[in-house]
Amino acid sequence: CIELGRIIAKQYKCPVDGFGRFIDSEQLQGNFNTLYEYLISYMDFDLSILLEYKIINEEMFDNIQKVFISDKNIFNADKQAYLVHHDIADHNLRYEGNRILAIFDWENAVAFDPICELGSAHTWLNHYEFKREKMLEGFVSELGFEPDNLHTKISIYFLRTMLWKVCFALRRGKYTERHKKLLDQALREN
């Protein structure tokens, strides 16, 4: 996990333009102007699905929106996006013993904030448990400093990840107790 944190920090060496999914395959430019715009894209849709399936109620819907609005300035302060894998899971990592040799399957890569990987990595189904504390240790060690608002960003990215994952699972009839547990954890953190 420490090594994975170090690898995630190295994504800061790959700046790209814009934020979000890439406009086309020829250039690495995100399709949103700000990190915040990308972060909340489709969030109202995801929340409406959670409301429809009675995973959340109206009050929770409003409170979740307020969480993202209250931290808007934190995310709008980020002017630079980086190439972010956005699907850190064991099946996308090549190991030799405990050492990560490669990260592959970049089809979900986006122009974003590498910190999002720290918020979402433990939500992927993995053979090995990704311990957020150990990844954070490697991340900060590789950077040589702790970025501003690091813990707030990790929590918000965790919540945003769980909103879309639960929505996706519900719409495909694959909502599990694990989804419920992780969403509850993300809501408690925020």
C-alpha angles and dihedrals in degrees: 000000000000090000091049089052089053091050091049090053090054089066085080086074090068109067117183135178126261126000133269134020115001118263092225141346094256098068136026100238123134120228097232129070097218137034090235093055090054093043094057097036109128091000093122089051092050091048092049090054091049089050092048091052090045093241087129133017130224093270092052090046090056094042093052090051089050091054091057094043093049091055096041094111092054090059097038088056088070107089098168126069126199136203103270123187093215096193107069103171133137092254088061095049127079113212136193104192105310093336121101109225100179146354113219140170098066095174092115094048116136142180100258148109116303089219087074088074089062090053097048109029095088091053093066119091105255139173089222121047112246106220109207093207092056093045089049090051092054092043095054092041092054093047094044092224141047112255119234115272091005097152094043090051093048091053094047092047089049091052093046091049092051093048093058094038093053091045090050092048093048094051090052096044092246102112109142140183087258090060090050092049094049093045091050089050092049091049092049091051091054 
